[in-house]
Amino acid sequence: MEPPGPKGLGQKTLLTCTVPLIITKTMKLPTHRRHSVVIVLALLLCARFAAAETFRVATYNVESYLAEDTKGRAAKSAEARAMVRDSIRALKPDVLALQEMGSTNALLELRDSLKAAGLDLPYWEHVTGFDTNIHVAILSKFPFTARRPHTDDSFLLSGRRFRVSRGFAEVDVQVTTNYSFTLITAHLKSKRAVGQADEAELRLEEAKLLREKIDACLAANPNANLIVLGDFNDTKDSASTKAVIGRGKHKLVDTRPAERNGDKAPSTNPAWEPRNVAWTHYYGKEDTYSRIDFLLISPGLAREWVKEETYIPFIPNWGVASDHRPIMATFEEADK
């Protein structure tokens, strides 16, 4: 037994819950029976008062995190890489989805530098799509029990076949012996114009393919713990983002992380979100800020979502790292 804690808090038992000292002081029972009563009451107290363990999931577009120059893209500078690392450490995620990651060498350099700075995310996934320069990736504290990389999805548009540029990374994550979830990360077509087709139409078709993965997961298990996150490259009211969110009983929940700056006023219109600071991306050409990075969850996982610990960190000089800000949500690691 550990020594008594502060007055009124009792003492720690091997059950690691605080047990009031009054239990043993007021009960006049034989020693062996008194020990049994203490254990039973301690279990009840643990179940009633112990805080549930939680885990954190984040997503971050790290803007061309390349280890070396490629055609049309320069390697990430040491200063920018350091700020990416500091931004991730500010969140301390247990699972991290990444967009615009370079090669596996670049991913492992980031993983190793985070470990050296005190954040160990040993498990990783790197998915290469049609785009040969930037990719989607995942770093995790927890092991993966399954990996389903989607690297060759394609669609027809105006009689021409296109491939999903960055693919989709899908993994099953084992948080504890009794708790797991599925994570899918995506980086949909940017708003940059291309000659072959309209960028919004391309993005919508990619979003439809992503939604097929979501529907397949929820068809197999309507109560599945599912997180879909990443850079969707358009706002919530766009056709492509609406396609990913879906509708009906399998509609995903938008966690909408925001800055924790004291904004607590409700929206003036019940159909709108509150007026807090939730932008995730800065577009220098237009000098605009918008929310195009999302962290969506299934109805089943929404029961474990900790809203108060879902946010965008305040990081001075965040723009040195990327034109995006990281976002994070917290969950309890027990099915409800």
C-alpha positions as CSV (number, residue, x, y, z in Angstrom):
1,M,0.0,0.0,0.0
2,E,1.1,3.5,-0.7
3,P,1.2,6.1,2.1
4,P,-2.0,8.1,2.7
5,G,-2.6,11.0,0.3
6,P,-3.8,14.5,1.2
7,K,-6.4,14.8,3.9
8,G,-9.8,13.8,2.7
9,L,-8.5,12.0,-0.4
10,G,-7.8,8.7,1.3
11,Q,-5.1,6.4,0.0
12,K,-4.1,4.6,-3.1
13,T,-4.7,0.8,-3.3
14,L,-3.3,-1.6,-5.8
15,L,-6.5,-0.9,-7.8
16,T,-5.0,2.6,-8.4
17,C,-8.2,4.3,-7.3
18,T,-8.5,6.6,-4.3
19,V,-10.4,4.9,-1.5
20,P,-11.8,7.0,1.4
21,L,-10.2,6.1,4.7
22,I,-13.6,6.1,6.4
23,I,-14.2,2.6,5.0
24,T,-11.8,1.0,7.3
25,K,-12.3,3.3,10.3
26,T,-16.0,2.8,10.8
27,M,-16.4,-0.9,10.0
28,K,-15.8,-3.3,12.9
29,L,-15.3,-6.5,11.1
30,P,-12.8,-9.4,11.3
31,T,-9.6,-8.5,9.4
32,H,-10.1,-10.9,6.5
33,R,-13.7,-9.8,5.9
34,R,-12.8,-6.2,6.3
35,H,-10.2,-6.6,3.5
36,S,-12.8,-8.1,1.2
37,V,-15.3,-5.3,1.9
38,V,-12.6,-2.7,1.1
39,I,-11.8,-4.4,-2.3
40,V,-15.5,-4.6,-3.3
41,L,-16.2,-1.0,-2.3
42,A,-13.0,0.1,-4.1
43,L,-14.2,-1.6,-7.3
44,L,-17.5,0.2,-7.0
45,L,-15.8,3.5,-6.5
46,C,-13.5,3.0,-9.4
47,A,-16.4,2.2,-11.7
48,R,-18.3,5.3,-10.5
49,F,-15.7,7.9,-10.2
50,A,-12.6,7.0,-12.2
51,A,-12.1,9.1,-15.3
52,A,-12.1,7.2,-18.6
53,E,-8.9,6.9,-20.5
54,T,-8.8,8.9,-23.7
55,F,-6.8,9.1,-26.9
56,R,-6.2,11.9,-29.4
57,V,-6.4,11.8,-33.2
58,A,-5.2,14.7,-35.4
59,T,-4.8,15.6,-39.1
60,Y,-2.3,17.9,-40.6
61,N,-1.4,19.0,-44.2
62,V,2.3,19.6,-43.8
63,E,2.7,21.4,-47.2
64,S,5.2,19.6,-49.4
65,Y,7.1,17.8,-46.7
66,L,9.8,16.6,-49.1
67,A,13.2,15.3,-48.2
68,E,14.7,16.5,-51.6
69,D,13.7,18.6,-54.5
70,T,11.4,17.1,-57.1
71,K,10.0,18.5,-60.4
72,G,8.0,21.5,-59.4
73,R,8.5,21.2,-55.7
74,A,11.3,22.2,-53.4
75,A,12.5,20.2,-50.4
76,K,11.1,21.3,-47.0
77,S,13.5,23.7,-45.2
78,A,15.0,22.8,-41.9
79,E,13.2,25.7,-40.3
80,A,9.8,24.6,-41.7
81,R,10.4,21.0,-40.7
82,A,11.2,22.1,-37.1
83,M,8.0,24.1,-37.0
84,V,6.0,21.1,-38.2
85,R,7.5,19.1,-35.5
86,D,6.7,21.7,-32.8
87,S,3.1,22.1,-34.1
88,I,2.6,18.3,-33.8
89,R,4.2,18.2,-30.3
90,A,1.8,21.0,-29.2
91,L,-1.1,18.5,-29.8
92,K,0.6,15.4,-28.6
93,P,-1.6,13.1,-30.8
94,D,-1.7,9.4,-30.4
95,V,-2.7,8.9,-34.0
96,L,-1.7,11.5,-36.7
97,A,-3.0,11.6,-40.3
98,L,-0.7,13.5,-42.7
99,Q,-1.2,15.0,-46.2
100,E,1.4,16.3,-48.6
101,M,3.9,14.0,-47.2
102,G,6.9,13.2,-49.4
103,S,8.6,9.9,-49.7
104,T,8.9,7.2,-47.0
105,N,12.3,8.7,-46.1
106,A,10.6,12.0,-45.3
107,L,8.0,10.3,-43.2
108,L,10.5,8.4,-41.2
109,E,12.6,11.5,-40.7
110,L,9.6,13.2,-39.2
111,R,8.8,10.2,-37.1
112,D,12.3,9.9,-35.8
113,S,12.6,13.7,-35.0
114,L,9.3,13.5,-33.1
115,K,10.6,10.6,-31.1
116,A,13.8,12.5,-30.3
117,A,11.6,15.4,-29.1
118,G,9.6,13.1,-26.8
119,L,6.7,12.0,-29.0
120,D,7.0,8.3,-30.0
121,L,4.7,7.3,-32.8
122,P,6.4,4.1,-34.0
123,Y,3.7,2.6,-36.3
124,W,3.4,4.1,-39.7
125,E,1.6,3.8,-43.1
126,H,2.5,5.6,-46.3
127,V,0.3,5.4,-49.4
128,T,1.4,6.4,-52.9
129,G,-1.3,7.3,-55.4
130,F,-1.1,8.7,-59.0
131,D,0.7,11.8,-57.8
132,T,4.4,10.9,-57.5
133,N,5.4,13.8,-55.3
134,I,3.1,14.1,-52.3
135,H,1.2,11.4,-50.5
136,V,-1.0,10.6,-47.5
137,A,0.5,8.9,-44.4
138,I,-0.3,7.9,-40.8
139,L,1.8,7.9,-37.7
140,S,0.5,6.1,-34.6
141,K,1.3,5.2,-31.0
142,F,-1.0,2.2,-31.4
143,P,-0.5,-0.8,-33.7
144,F,-2.4,-1.5,-36.9
145,T,-4.3,-4.7,-37.1
146,A,-5.2,-4.2,-40.8
147,R,-4.0,-2.0,-43.6
148,R,-6.1,-1.3,-46.8
149,P,-4.2,1.1,-49.0
150,H,-6.3,2.5,-51.9
151,T,-3.8,3.3,-54.5
152,D,-5.5,2.8,-57.9
153,D,-9.1,4.0,-57.6
154,S,-10.4,5.6,-60.8
155,F,-13.5,7.2,-62.3
156,L,-15.0,8.2,-65.6
157,L,-15.7,11.9,-66.2
158,S,-16.9,13.2,-69.6
159,G,-15.8,10.0,-71.3
160,R,-12.3,10.1,-69.8
161,R,-10.8,8.0,-67.1
162,F,-9.0,9.7,-64.1
163,R,-7.3,8.3,-61.1
164,V,-7.5,9.5,-57.6
165,S,-4.4,11.7,-57.3
166,R,-3.2,10.8,-53.8
167,G,-5.1,7.7,-53.0
168,F,-6.7,6.9,-49.6
169,A,-5.0,5.4,-46.5
170,E,-7.2,3.1,-44.4
171,V,-6.1,1.3,-41.3
172,D,-7.6,-0.5,-38.3
173,V,-6.1,0.9,-35.1
174,Q,-5.9,-1.2,-31.9
175,V,-6.1,1.2,-29.0
176,T,-6.5,-1.4,-26.2
177,T,-7.3,-5.1,-26.1
178,N,-11.0,-4.2,-26.1
179,Y,-11.1,-1.0,-28.2
180,S,-10.3,-0.3,-31.8
181,F,-11.3,2.0,-34.7
182,T,-10.9,2.4,-38.4
183,L,-9.2,5.5,-39.8
184,I,-9.4,6.7,-43.4
185,T,-7.4,9.7,-44.5
186,A,-7.7,11.6,-47.8
187,H,-6.3,14.6,-49.7
188,L,-8.9,15.4,-52.3
189,K,-8.2,17.3,-55.6
190,S,-7.1,20.9,-55.1
191,K,-8.8,24.0,-56.5
192,R,-5.9,24.4,-58.9
193,A,-7.3,24.5,-62.4
194,V,-6.2,21.7,-64.8
195,G,-6.7,21.5,-68.5
196,Q,-8.3,18.0,-68.6
197,A,-11.5,18.7,-66.6
198,D,-13.1,21.0,-64.1
199,E,-11.4,20.8,-60.7
200,A,-14.6,20.8,-58.7
201,E,-16.0,17.9,-60.8
202,L,-12.7,16.0,-60.3
203,R,-12.9,16.6,-56.5
204,L,-16.5,15.5,-56.4
205,E,-15.7,12.2,-58.1
206,E,-12.9,11.6,-55.7
207,A,-15.2,12.3,-52.8
208,K,-17.8,9.8,-54.1
209,L,-15.1,7.1,-54.2
210,L,-14.2,8.0,-50.6
211,R,-17.8,7.8,-49.6
212,E,-18.0,4.3,-51.1
213,K,-15.3,3.2,-48.6
214,I,-17.3,4.8,-45.8
215,D,-20.5,3.1,-46.8
216,A,-18.8,-0.3,-47.1
217,C,-17.4,0.1,-43.5
218,L,-20.8,1.1,-42.1
219,A,-22.7,-1.5,-44.1
220,A,-20.6,-4.2,-42.5
221,N,-21.1,-2.7,-39.0
222,P,-23.5,0.2,-38.5
223,N,-21.9,0.9,-35.1
224,A,-18.4,0.9,-36.4
225,N,-15.9,3.3,-34.8
226,L,-14.8,5.2,-37.9
227,I,-12.8,8.4,-38.4
228,V,-12.5,10.0,-41.8
229,L,-10.1,13.0,-41.9
230,G,-7.8,15.0,-44.0
231,D,-7.6,17.9,-46.5
232,F,-10.9,17.9,-48.5
233,N,-9.9,21.1,-50.3
234,D,-13.3,22.7,-50.1
235,T,-15.7,24.0,-47.5
236,K,-18.6,22.2,-45.7
237,D,-21.3,23.5,-48.1
238,S,-19.5,22.2,-51.2
239,A,-20.8,19.3,-53.2
240,S,-17.6,17.3,-52.6
241,T,-17.6,17.7,-48.8
242,K,-21.3,17.0,-48.6
243,A,-20.7,13.8,-50.5
244,V,-18.1,12.6,-48.0
245,I,-20.3,13.5,-45.0
246,G,-23.3,11.8,-46.5
247,R,-26.9,11.8,-45.1
248,G,-29.4,9.6,-43.3
249,K,-28.5,7.2,-40.6
250,H,-24.9,6.8,-41.8
251,K,-24.2,10.6,-42.0
252,L,-20.8,11.4,-40.5
253,V,-20.5,13.9,-37.6
254,D,-18.4,17.0,-38.2
255,T,-16.3,17.5,-35.0
256,R,-15.4,21.0,-36.2
257,P,-12.3,21.8,-34.0
258,A,-11.9,25.4,-33.2
259,E,-9.4,27.7,-31.2
260,R,-9.8,27.6,-27.5
261,N,-9.7,31.4,-27.1
262,G,-12.7,32.0,-24.9
263,D,-15.4,32.1,-27.7
264,K,-18.4,30.5,-26.1
265,A,-21.4,32.5,-27.5
266,P,-24.0,30.4,-29.4
267,S,-24.7,31.0,-33.0
268,T,-27.2,33.7,-33.9
269,N,-28.9,31.3,-36.3
270,P,-29.6,27.7,-35.2
271,A,-28.8,26.5,-38.7
272,W,-25.3,27.9,-38.5
273,E,-22.2,27.0,-36.6
274,P,-21.1,29.3,-33.7
275,R,-18.9,32.2,-34.5
276,N,-15.6,30.8,-33.3
277,V,-12.3,30.6,-35.0
278,A,-12.2,27.3,-36.9
279,W,-10.3,28.1,-40.2
280,T,-7.6,25.6,-41.2
281,H,-6.1,27.0,-44.4
282,Y,-4.7,30.3,-45.6
283,Y,-4.7,31.0,-49.4
284,G,-2.2,33.7,-50.0
285,K,-3.2,34.6,-53.6
286,E,-6.7,35.6,-52.4
287,D,-5.7,36.5,-48.8
288,T,-8.5,34.3,-47.5
289,Y,-8.9,31.9,-44.6
290,S,-11.2,28.9,-44.8
291,R,-12.0,25.6,-43.2
292,I,-11.1,22.8,-45.7
293,D,-9.5,20.3,-43.3
294,F,-12.0,18.0,-41.6
295,L,-12.2,15.4,-38.9
296,L,-15.4,13.4,-39.3
297,I,-16.7,10.5,-37.2
298,S,-19.3,7.8,-37.5
299,P,-22.4,7.9,-35.3
300,G,-21.1,4.9,-33.4
301,L,-17.8,6.7,-32.5
302,A,-19.7,10.0,-31.7
303,R,-20.7,8.4,-28.4
304,E,-17.1,8.4,-27.3
305,W,-16.2,11.8,-28.6
306,V,-14.9,14.3,-26.0
307,K,-16.0,17.7,-27.4
308,E,-14.3,19.8,-24.8
309,E,-10.9,18.3,-25.8
310,T,-11.4,18.9,-29.6
311,Y,-9.6,22.0,-30.9
312,I,-7.1,23.8,-33.1
313,P,-3.9,24.8,-31.1
314,F,-2.8,28.4,-31.0
315,I,0.8,28.3,-32.3
316,P,2.8,31.5,-32.9
317,N,4.3,31.6,-36.4
318,W,2.2,28.5,-37.5
319,G,2.6,29.6,-41.1
320,V,6.3,28.8,-41.1
321,A,5.4,25.1,-41.0
322,S,2.5,25.0,-43.6
323,D,-0.3,26.9,-45.1
324,H,-2.6,24.6,-43.1
325,R,-3.2,24.3,-39.3
326,P,-3.4,20.9,-37.6
327,I,-6.8,19.9,-36.0
328,M,-7.4,17.4,-33.3
329,A,-10.3,15.5,-31.6
330,T,-10.3,13.4,-28.4
331,F,-12.1,10.2,-27.6
332,E,-12.7,7.8,-24.7
333,E,-11.3,4.4,-25.3
334,A,-14.4,2.4,-24.4
335,D,-17.5,1.6,-26.5
336,K,-20.7,3.2,-25.3
